[in-house]
Amino acid sequence: MTAISRGEVPAAAAERAFRARRSCLSVPASSERFLTRARGLAVDEVMLDLEDSVAPGAKPEARELAVTALNAGGWDGKLVAVRVNDASTPWAYQDVIAVLTGAPGAVDSLILPKVSSPDAVIWLDLLLGQLERAAGLEPGRTGIEVQIEDAAGLAAVEAIAAASPRLVSLVFGPADFMASIGMRSLTVGGQPEGYAFDAHYYPLMRILVAAKAHGLQAIDGPYGTIGDTDGLRAAAASAAALGYDGKWVLHPGQVEVVNEAFTPAPADYARAVRILDAYEQSTSVDQRGAVMLDGEMIDEASRKLALAIVAKGRAAGLQP
């Protein structure tokens, strides 16, 4: 069994990137109460976590609870993911096998944490291919989301982004990354004291460029101070302005703020639609490469900018 060829990406894999991932809720798979509550939240993706939020001794039970929750359904059109343990641990292969054999076809993607090289992605791609074949699933049915969480992962992010056609997103893991470079902060997703600029700008931009160069979504990591709504709003707005597609959330109270930040403003969405209409008229009917709209010259570059906003708006449910 080999990994899926990059030249032969199944339709299921090709379509995944267009699903909205504005808010991605992390839920400990060891908590039945949290799993039940997650079904009713207005999040785009629910991630059942088998990694950091589950103690080592509780991992086998959490794995069973995750499979039970996946088979129970009731996710109401949400994307459903499971974060397995990282590939260097003794739990990772058991997580993957349990999910794919215990609830075949129930997950949209597996989230692989602490990826420092393409090797871990290739390993997961191969294992998923074997398990999908055994379960009678379409090859490539299960996507992979990769967390970049340390200096080595960031240094190799371009190669990681190209490691498998199953990849659908790159996710920034701020806490482990901050620890790996010795950043002086104890707040997950926050800024170090005494530094005047955005300390996350470089890793965020590098992850973003690698993701977009390979047609992947870019997802910002969580903001750990649950009660700091203003801080969360600022962090989410900054990532959205940069070009990120969404952000992880750790608490139901963060969902609305994050969804709003990653949904294009109605006025921006409406203008983007007008730009596309005007450009189509100019190029297809009037046979001109540029046109004036509301006193501004629009051309092919304008069309590309408008397409990005319209795609995110439609994925978020906005109507023309």
C-alpha positions as CSV (number, residue, x, y, z in Angstrom):
1,M,0.0,0.0,0.0
2,T,1.4,3.4,-1.0
3,A,0.4,6.9,-0.2
4,I,-2.0,8.6,-2.6
5,S,-0.3,10.1,-5.6
6,R,-0.3,13.9,-5.7
7,G,-1.4,13.7,-9.3
8,E,-4.5,11.7,-8.5
9,V,-6.3,13.5,-5.7
10,P,-9.8,12.0,-5.2
11,A,-12.8,14.2,-5.6
12,A,-13.5,14.0,-1.8
13,A,-10.1,15.3,-1.0
14,A,-10.3,18.1,-3.6
15,E,-13.5,19.4,-2.1
16,R,-12.6,19.5,1.6
17,A,-10.7,22.8,1.5
18,F,-13.8,24.7,0.5
19,R,-15.6,23.9,3.8
20,A,-15.7,26.7,6.3
21,R,-13.5,26.3,9.3
22,R,-14.0,29.6,11.0
23,S,-14.4,28.2,14.5
24,C,-12.8,24.8,15.4
25,L,-13.8,23.7,18.8
26,S,-11.5,21.5,20.8
27,V,-13.4,19.0,23.0
28,P,-11.7,16.5,25.4
29,A,-12.8,13.1,24.2
30,S,-12.7,11.9,27.8
31,S,-15.7,14.1,28.7
32,E,-19.1,12.8,27.7
33,R,-20.7,16.0,29.0
34,F,-18.5,18.2,26.8
35,L,-19.1,16.0,23.8
36,T,-22.8,16.2,24.2
37,R,-22.7,20.0,24.5
38,A,-20.6,20.4,21.4
39,R,-23.3,19.0,19.2
40,G,-25.5,22.1,19.8
41,L,-22.9,24.8,19.3
42,A,-22.6,26.9,16.1
43,V,-19.1,25.8,15.3
44,D,-17.9,24.9,11.8
45,E,-15.7,22.0,13.1
46,V,-15.7,19.9,16.2
47,M,-12.4,18.3,17.2
48,L,-12.5,15.4,19.6
49,D,-9.2,15.6,21.4
50,L,-7.2,12.5,22.3
51,E,-4.0,14.4,22.9
52,D,-3.1,17.2,25.4
53,S,-6.5,17.4,27.1
54,V,-6.5,13.7,28.0
55,A,-4.2,12.4,30.7
56,P,-2.0,9.4,29.7
57,G,-3.9,7.0,31.9
58,A,-7.2,8.1,30.5
59,K,-6.3,7.7,26.8
60,P,-7.7,4.2,26.2
61,E,-11.1,5.2,27.7
62,A,-11.1,8.5,25.8
63,R,-10.5,6.6,22.6
64,E,-13.6,4.4,23.3
65,L,-15.7,7.4,24.2
66,A,-14.6,9.2,21.0
67,V,-15.7,6.2,18.9
68,T,-19.0,6.0,20.6
69,A,-19.6,9.7,20.1
70,L,-18.7,9.4,16.4
71,N,-21.1,6.5,15.9
72,A,-23.9,8.3,17.7
73,G,-23.8,11.1,15.1
74,G,-25.9,14.3,15.6
75,W,-23.2,16.7,14.4
76,D,-25.7,18.6,12.2
77,G,-23.5,19.2,9.2
78,K,-20.4,20.2,11.2
79,L,-17.0,19.0,10.1
80,V,-15.9,16.4,12.6
81,A,-12.2,15.8,13.4
82,V,-10.2,13.8,15.9
83,R,-6.9,14.9,17.2
84,V,-4.7,11.8,17.6
85,N,-1.5,11.8,19.7
86,D,1.7,12.7,17.9
87,A,3.4,10.1,15.8
88,S,6.3,9.7,18.3
89,T,4.0,8.4,21.1
90,P,2.9,4.8,21.8
91,W,-0.8,5.9,21.5
92,A,-0.8,7.4,17.9
93,Y,-1.2,4.3,15.8
94,Q,-3.9,2.9,18.3
95,D,-5.8,6.2,18.0
96,V,-5.9,6.0,14.2
97,I,-6.8,2.4,14.0
98,A,-9.6,2.8,16.7
99,V,-11.2,5.7,14.9
100,L,-11.0,4.2,11.3
101,T,-12.1,0.7,12.3
102,G,-14.5,1.7,15.1
103,A,-16.3,4.5,13.3
104,P,-15.4,4.1,9.6
105,G,-16.3,7.2,7.5
106,A,-17.4,9.2,10.6
107,V,-14.6,11.7,10.6
108,D,-13.7,14.3,8.0
109,S,-10.1,14.6,9.1
110,L,-7.6,13.5,11.7
111,I,-5.5,16.2,13.3
112,L,-1.8,15.3,13.7
113,P,-0.1,17.4,16.4
114,K,3.5,18.3,16.9
115,V,4.6,17.7,13.3
116,S,8.3,18.6,12.9
117,S,9.0,16.9,9.5
118,P,7.1,15.5,6.5
119,D,7.8,11.9,7.8
120,A,5.0,11.9,10.3
121,V,2.5,13.0,7.6
122,I,3.7,10.3,5.2
123,W,3.3,7.7,8.0
124,L,-0.3,8.8,8.7
125,D,-1.1,8.9,5.0
126,L,0.1,5.4,4.5
127,L,-1.8,4.0,7.6
128,L,-5.0,5.8,6.5
129,G,-4.7,4.3,3.1
130,Q,-4.5,0.8,4.5
131,L,-7.4,1.3,6.9
132,E,-9.6,2.9,4.3
133,R,-9.1,0.0,2.0
134,A,-9.9,-2.5,4.7
135,A,-13.0,-0.6,5.7
136,G,-14.2,-0.2,2.1
137,L,-13.9,3.6,2.2
138,E,-13.1,5.8,-0.8
139,P,-9.3,6.3,-1.0
140,G,-8.5,9.7,0.4
141,R,-11.8,9.9,2.3
142,T,-10.0,11.0,5.5
143,G,-8.2,14.3,5.5
144,I,-5.2,15.3,7.5
145,E,-4.8,18.5,9.4
146,V,-1.3,19.3,10.7
147,Q,-0.3,21.3,13.7
148,I,3.0,23.3,13.4
149,E,4.1,23.6,17.0
150,D,7.8,24.0,17.3
151,A,10.8,25.6,15.6
152,A,11.7,22.5,13.6
153,G,8.1,22.2,12.3
154,L,8.1,25.9,11.2
155,A,11.5,25.4,9.5
156,A,10.1,22.5,7.5
157,V,6.6,23.8,7.0
158,E,6.9,24.1,3.2
159,A,7.9,20.4,2.9
160,I,5.2,19.4,5.4
161,A,2.6,21.2,3.4
162,A,3.6,19.2,0.3
163,A,3.8,15.8,2.1
164,S,0.3,14.4,1.2
165,P,-2.7,15.2,-0.9
166,R,-4.9,14.4,2.1
167,L,-3.8,17.6,3.8
168,V,-6.5,20.1,4.2
169,S,-5.1,22.6,6.7
170,L,-2.1,23.8,8.6
171,V,-2.8,24.8,12.2
172,F,-0.6,27.0,14.3
173,G,0.1,25.7,17.8
174,P,1.1,28.7,19.8
175,A,1.8,27.3,23.2
176,D,4.3,24.6,22.2
177,F,5.8,26.9,19.6
178,M,6.3,29.7,22.2
179,A,8.0,27.1,24.5
180,S,10.2,25.7,21.8
181,I,11.8,29.1,21.1
182,G,11.9,30.3,24.7
183,M,9.3,33.1,24.3
184,R,8.7,34.8,27.6
185,S,5.0,34.3,28.0
186,L,2.7,32.1,30.1
187,T,-0.5,32.9,28.1
188,V,-1.5,30.6,25.3
189,G,-1.9,32.7,22.2
190,G,-1.0,35.9,24.0
191,Q,1.9,38.3,23.5
192,P,5.1,38.3,25.6
193,E,5.4,41.3,27.9
194,G,8.1,43.8,27.0
195,Y,7.9,43.1,23.2
196,A,6.4,46.0,21.2
197,F,5.3,44.1,18.1
198,D,3.2,41.0,17.2
199,A,5.4,38.1,18.3
200,H,3.4,35.6,16.3
201,Y,3.5,37.5,13.0
202,Y,6.5,35.5,11.6
203,P,5.2,32.0,12.3
204,L,1.7,32.9,11.3
205,M,2.8,34.4,7.9
206,R,5.2,31.5,7.1
207,I,2.5,28.9,7.9
208,L,0.0,30.9,5.8
209,V,2.2,31.2,2.8
210,A,3.0,27.4,2.9
211,A,-0.6,26.6,3.3
212,K,-1.8,28.8,0.4
213,A,1.0,27.7,-1.9
214,H,-0.4,24.1,-1.6
215,G,-4.1,25.0,-1.6
216,L,-4.6,24.4,2.1
217,Q,-6.5,26.3,4.7
218,A,-4.6,28.1,7.4
219,I,-6.0,27.9,11.0
220,D,-4.8,30.0,13.9
221,G,-4.4,28.3,17.3
222,P,-6.4,29.0,20.4
223,Y,-6.5,31.9,22.7
224,G,-6.2,30.5,26.2
225,T,-7.5,33.3,28.4
226,I,-11.2,32.4,28.2
227,G,-12.6,35.4,29.9
228,D,-10.6,38.0,27.9
229,T,-13.1,38.6,25.1
230,D,-11.4,41.8,23.9
231,G,-8.1,40.0,23.6
232,L,-9.7,37.1,21.7
233,R,-11.5,39.5,19.4
234,A,-8.2,41.3,18.6
235,A,-6.3,38.1,18.0
236,A,-9.0,36.6,15.8
237,A,-9.4,39.9,13.8
238,S,-5.7,40.1,13.2
239,A,-5.4,36.5,11.9
240,A,-8.5,37.0,9.7
241,A,-7.1,40.2,8.2
242,L,-3.8,38.3,7.5
243,G,-5.7,35.8,5.5
244,Y,-6.3,32.9,7.9
245,D,-9.5,30.9,7.4
246,G,-10.3,30.2,11.1
247,K,-9.2,29.8,14.6
248,W,-9.4,27.1,17.3
249,V,-11.7,27.8,20.3
250,L,-11.5,26.2,23.7
251,H,-14.8,27.3,25.2
252,P,-18.4,27.8,24.0
253,G,-18.2,31.5,25.0
254,Q,-15.5,32.0,22.3
255,V,-17.5,30.7,19.4
256,E,-19.5,33.8,18.4
257,V,-16.5,36.1,18.6
258,V,-14.4,33.9,16.3
259,N,-17.2,33.2,13.8
260,E,-17.8,36.9,13.5
261,A,-14.1,37.7,12.9
262,F,-13.8,35.1,10.1
263,T,-17.0,36.0,8.3
264,P,-16.6,38.7,5.7
265,A,-18.6,41.8,6.6
266,P,-21.8,42.0,4.5
267,A,-20.7,45.2,2.9
268,D,-17.4,43.7,1.9
269,Y,-19.1,40.6,0.6
270,A,-21.6,42.6,-1.5
271,R,-18.8,44.8,-3.0
272,A,-16.8,41.7,-3.8
273,V,-19.8,40.3,-5.7
274,R,-20.2,43.6,-7.6
275,I,-16.5,43.5,-8.5
276,L,-16.9,40.0,-10.0
277,D,-20.0,41.0,-11.9
278,A,-18.4,44.2,-13.2
279,Y,-15.2,42.4,-14.3
280,E,-17.1,39.7,-16.0
281,Q,-19.1,42.3,-17.9
282,S,-15.9,44.2,-18.8
283,T,-13.9,41.2,-20.1
284,S,-16.6,39.0,-21.6
285,V,-19.0,41.5,-23.1
286,D,-17.1,44.8,-23.5
287,Q,-13.8,43.1,-24.3
288,R,-11.8,45.3,-21.9
289,G,-9.2,44.2,-19.3
290,A,-10.1,46.8,-16.7
291,V,-13.1,48.9,-15.7
292,M,-14.0,51.7,-13.3
293,L,-16.3,50.8,-10.4
294,D,-17.3,53.4,-7.8
295,G,-14.3,55.5,-8.8
296,E,-11.8,52.7,-8.5
297,M,-10.0,50.9,-11.3
298,I,-10.5,47.1,-11.1
299,D,-8.7,44.5,-13.1
300,E,-7.5,40.9,-12.8
301,A,-5.9,41.5,-9.5
302,S,-9.1,42.9,-8.2
303,R,-11.0,39.9,-9.3
304,K,-8.6,37.6,-7.4
305,L,-9.1,39.6,-4.2
306,A,-12.9,39.6,-4.7
307,L,-12.9,35.8,-5.3
308,A,-11.2,35.1,-2.0
309,I,-13.8,37.2,-0.1
310,V,-16.8,35.7,-2.0
311,A,-15.5,32.1,-1.4
312,K,-15.2,32.7,2.4
313,G,-18.5,34.4,2.5
314,R,-20.4,31.6,0.7
315,A,-18.7,29.0,2.8
316,A,-19.9,30.9,5.9
317,G,-23.5,31.0,4.5
318,L,-23.7,34.5,3.1
319,Q,-26.1,35.0,0.2
320,P,-25.6,37.3,-2.8
